[in-house]
Amino acid sequence: MLPQWAACVSLFSCQVKYFRGMLMSLIQFTARRLASQAYCGLKASSSKKHKFCMEMARPSSNMADFREVFAKAKHIIIITGAGVSAESGVPTFRGAGGFWRKWQAQELATPEAFARNPSRVWEFYHYRREVMLSKHPNPAHIAIAECEKRLSKQGRSVVVITQNIDELHRKAGTKHLLEIHGSLFKTRCTNCGNVAANHKSPICPALAGKGAPDPETEDVAIPVEELPQCEEDGCNGLLRPHVVWFGETLDPDILTEVGTSSVVYPAAMFAPQVSARGVPVAEFNMEATPATDRFRFHFSGPCGTTLPPALARHETEIIS
């Protein structure tokens, strides 16, 4: 089982380009195989002397020690997952009760489901878009954005890699953001392939008032021609949400933006791999994960409580 985090922080004192030039040979891994895990990671060296050593001491929960290490890091990567958004009241559609009507997300978020019933899939995503209109960044999102802004003035870099599609990091003010699973508020044309931001509410008239999640709600069977349509000149193709569905690979343009030019592993495996190379990694989560023992630090509790003090200005920082 691969770990799923609320947030994971990797602290590089060296140049991130140390990891550049690694082959992107595993792009064909699919989201179906790896459940809801995102892709990102490093290719292991073939040299025996670079074998990963996964046996590590129990991680520390000493915040003062973490902050000492954090204060010296020049390049910081923060990976976030559903746990961060859940603190803003965003439905995760996971575990018991994780249904929309009578379907789980895995049954709707696939190319096959969209081909069979685009109306039902659009109702599901319309509901999720409308829910997000009332949601706001929580203290964890804000702490990350403020940390990025502060450290950029010190010549230090912060990259946020999120598996979430809700744009809450963007709303909080994060600039160097990689939304590796896409966004609820972008569409892609199934005909011409055009990708565009779309914050309309509703996204099309036929979906107004639709998408109720109650199990007894019946599908409305909206005709394809009344579903969201491409606005590029002369196209009028059917739009789909610009998100990575189960069975699909990540957008190669997003992968190129990842500073490591990495082999495509799940985001859940990125942190253990860099930790094995000696990079300090801190895990922030409600509970331990299968990878917890591989990290230098682990902090239990809601990210909205643990991240703000962890990422706050350190006494040794010089503010220009």
N, C-alpha and C positions, 0 to 999 in steps of 0.2 A: 504493500500500500504506500502510495506517495503522499507526503505531507501536504496539508493545505493550511496556509498561514493567513493571519490577519495582516501582519507586516514582518518583513525581514530586512535588516540593514547590514550591508557589506561595506567595510571600511578599508580603502586602499591607500597606502602611503606612497606606493609607487605610481608610475604613469599607467593609466588604464590601457594604453596602447601596448603594454606588455602582452596583452591577450589577443592583439590583432593578428590577422593573417591566418586564423584557424579556419579550416574548411567547413563550409555549410553543407555537409554531406548527408545530414539526417532530416532534411526538410520534409521528406515524405512520411514522417511520423504523423499520425492523424489524431485529431482531438477525440475521436471515438475510442481509440486504443487507450488513450491516457485520461479518459473521463474528462473532468473539468479543469485539468491542469493546463497551464499555459506552457509555451515553449520558450526556452532560453537556456543557454548553458555553454559548457566548454568541452572541447574534444580532448580526451586524455592523451598524453604523450605515449608513444610506443616504447620509449626508453624505460628500462627497468628502474633506473634511478629516480624516475618521476612517478613511480607507482603511488596511487593515493593511499594514504594511511587513514582509515576511518575510525580507528580506535583512539578515542579522545577522553579526557577526564570529563566528569560531570560539568555542565556549563555553570558559570557563575551568575548570580542574580544581584551582584554588587553594583548598584547604579553609579557610585563614585568611580569605580574602576572603569566601567564602560565609558563614562564621560571623559576620563583621562585619555583613553584610546581614541575616542571620537574627536577630541580636540586636536589630535595630531594628524588625523586623516586628511589627505588632499583630495581624494576622489571617493564619493559616497554613492552607493547604489541602494535604493530602497524599493523593495518588491512588495506590492500589496495585493491582497485578495479579498474575498467576499466579507471577511470579518470586519474590515474597516467600514464598508458600506452598511453592514447590518446595524452598526451603532447609529446610523442616520435614519434607521427605520426602513431601509430598502429590503424588500423581500428577496431571499436568496434562492427560493425554490429548491431547497435541499432538505434531506432528512424527512422525518415524520411530518406530515402536513404540508410538504413542499409541492403542492399541486396547484395548477390553474385549471379550474373546473375539474375534470376527471383525469387530466393528463399531467405527467411530470414534464419538466423542461426538456429532458432528453428525448421525449417523444415529439416535441414540437420544433426544437431547434436543430433541424436537419434539412439538407437539400431535398430529401425524399418527401418529408412532411410538407414542405412548401410546394413541391410539384403536385402532390396529391390534393392539397387543400390550402391554397394561398390565402383564402379568406380567413380561415381559422388561425393560421399562423400570424396574419396581420392583426387580428383581434387581440392575440396574446401580446404582441409587441406594442400595439396601441395602448393596451392597459398598462404595460410597464412604462411607456413614455409618459402617460398621463400621471401615473403615481410619482414619477420623478419631479414633476412640476411643483410638488409640495415638500420635497426633500431638500435639505441643505447640508453643506459640509459640516462635519463635527470637529471637535478639538484635535483629533488626530490628523485630519486633512489639513487643517489650518496650521498645526505645528510643522508639518512637512513643508508646506508652502513658505512659511516664514523662515524656516531653516534654510531652504534653498536661496531665498532672497538675501539673507544675511551673509551666508557663506560665499555667495557669488561676489560680494564686495571685498572679500578677502582673497580672491583668486582661487577659491576652492570650488569644486564642481559637485553638484547633486543631480543624479538622474533618477527619476521615478518610473519604474516599470510596473504597470498595473494590469491585472487580469480582469478588472471591473469595466463595465461598459456604460456606467452611469454618468460620467463626466464630472463627478464631484471633486476630483483633484483639480480639474480645470477651473471649476467654479471657485475653488479655494485660492487660486492664484498660482498654482504650479506651472512653470514654463517649460522645463525640460522633461516632457512627459511622453512616454511610449505606451499607448493604449493597445496592447498586443492582441486583444480580442475584439477590437473595433469599438463602435459607439452606437448606443440606441438612437442618437440624434444625427446619424448619417445614413444615407441610402445609397444603394448601388443598382444601376439599371441592368436588368437581365438581358437586355437587347444590345445596348451600345457599351455597357460597362462603366458609364460615367458615375463617379462617386461625388456626392454633394452633401454638405451640411443641411439639415432640415429640422427646424425647431417649431414647425407649425403645430397648432393644437386646435382641432384634430388634424392629423396629417392629410386627411382627405374628408370631404363631407360625408361620405357613406359610413365612415367609422365613428362619427359623432355619437356619443352616448353608448358606444358598443364596447365589448371587451370585459364585461363583468366576470369576475373569477368564480362566482358561486357554482357549485357542482350541478345545480338544477337548471342553470342557464343553457339555452339551446344555441347552437351556431346560427348565425344570421345568413350565411351563404351569400355573401356579397359577390355580384358578378365581377369577373376579372377586370373588365373595362371601367369599373367604378372604384377599384383599388388604386393605391398611389401609382401615378404614371410619371414617366420621365418627361422633363420639361425642356430637354435639349431639342433644338430645331429639327422638326421632321421625324422624331423618334417615337415618342408616346409608348415606349416599352414599359413593361411591368417592373416596378421597383421592388426591391427586397431590402430588409435591414442590412446595413453594412457591418455585420458582426460575424465572427468565426463560429460556424456551426459544427456540431459533432460530425466527424467524417471529413472535415476540411482542414487544410494546412493554413499556416499563418501567411499574411501578406508579406511577400519578399521585401517590399519597400520598408516595412516596419523592421524586419530582421536586419536590413542593411544599416538602419539607424542605431541599432544596439551597438554600443561602443566596442564590444568585444569581437564583432564580426563572428559570432560564435556558432558552433554547431548547435543544431536545434534540439535541445533537451527541454523537458518541461521546466517552467520557471521554478517549480518546486525542487528541481535537482540542481539549479544554478548555485544556490547558496551552499549546499553541501560540497559541491565540487570546488568552489573557490575557498571554502573553509579548509578543505584538505590540502590546499596549496599554501596554507599559512595565513590567509587573509582573515582578520577578525570579523566574525559574523555574529549579529545579535538577533534573536528571534523574539518577537512580541506577539503573544497569542493568549487566548483564554486558557489553553491547556497545552500540555506537551504533545509533540508530534513524533512520528517514527524517526525523524531526523534530529530531534532536539539534542541528543547526546553528541552530535557532530559539531556543535557550535560552541564558541567561547562564552556566549552569554545567552540567557533565556529569562524573559520577564513575563510573568503570568498576569493576566488581568485584561480589562478592556483597553484597547489602544488609545482611546480618548483620555484615559487616565495615565497610562504608562509612557506614551510617546512625548507629550509636551515637556515633562521634566527631562527626559532623555535627550531631546534635541534642542533644549534651551541654550542660550549663550553661556559658554564656559568662561570662567574668570580669567583664563589665559588668552582669550581671544582679543585681538586688537581691532577695534572698530574705527574705520577711517571716516 
